[in-house]
Amino acid sequence: MMWWGYGPGYGGFGWLAMGLGMLVWVGLAVATVVVLLGRVGRPRRGDGDALAILEARYARGEIGREEFLERRADLERR
């Protein structure tokens, strides 16, 4: 059999293998972009927790109004 310089190839399913390979690469690129963009604009882990803890301490009377306002201002500056 002569291959005319193109090699043995994948038979009749070469187009399917190439198409699936392309889909894998495109899927990885899209997943990477989604993951990276999903992290933008989200608060850092623990930022909301710190404010909630501070508010709970103030509500329980563990800290006074002045200390609460100072610490809340510090948290909001971050």
C-alpha positions in Angstrom: 0.0 0.0 0.0 1.3 3.5 -0.8 0.8 6.3 1.7 2.0 9.1 -0.6 4.2 10.5 2.1 1.5 11.2 4.6 2.3 8.2 6.9 -0.2 5.6 8.1 -2.4 8.1 9.9 -5.3 7.1 12.2 -7.5 5.5 9.6 -11.0 6.9 9.1 -11.1 8.2 12.7 -8.2 10.6 12.5 -10.5 13.6 12.3 -12.3 12.4 15.5 -9.0 12.0 17.5 -7.9 15.5 16.4 -11.3 17.0 17.2 -11.3 15.5 20.7 -7.7 16.7 21.2 -8.7 20.2 20.3 -11.8 20.1 22.6 -9.5 19.0 25.5 -7.2 22.0 24.9 -10.0 24.5 24.5 -11.7 23.1 27.6 -8.5 23.5 29.7 -8.1 27.1 28.5 -11.7 28.0 29.3 -11.5 26.3 32.7 -8.3 28.2 33.5 -9.8 31.6 32.6 -13.0 30.8 34.7 -10.9 29.9 37.7 -8.7 32.9 37.5 -11.7 35.3 36.9 -13.7 33.7 39.7 -11.1 34.8 42.2 -11.1 38.5 41.2 -13.4 40.7 43.2 -14.0 38.2 46.0 -13.1 39.2 49.5 -10.1 37.5 50.9 -10.9 34.5 53.1 -11.6 35.6 56.7 -12.3 39.2 56.0 -16.1 38.8 56.7 -15.4 36.5 59.6 -13.2 39.1 61.4 -16.0 41.7 61.3 -18.6 39.2 62.5 -16.4 38.2 65.4 -15.8 41.9 66.3 -19.6 42.6 66.1 -20.3 39.6 68.3 -17.7 40.7 70.9 -19.2 44.2 71.0 -22.7 42.7 71.3 -21.6 40.6 74.3 -20.1 43.7 75.9 -16.5 42.3 75.8 -15.3 45.5 74.2 -16.4 49.1 74.4 -17.8 51.4 71.7 -14.5 53.2 71.1 -12.5 50.0 70.7 -15.2 48.6 68.4 -15.2 51.6 66.1 -11.4 51.7 66.0 -11.1 48.0 65.1 -13.9 48.2 62.5 -12.2 51.1 60.8 -9.0 49.1 60.7 -10.8 46.2 59.1 -12.5 48.4 56.5 -9.1 49.9 55.5 -7.8 46.5 54.4 
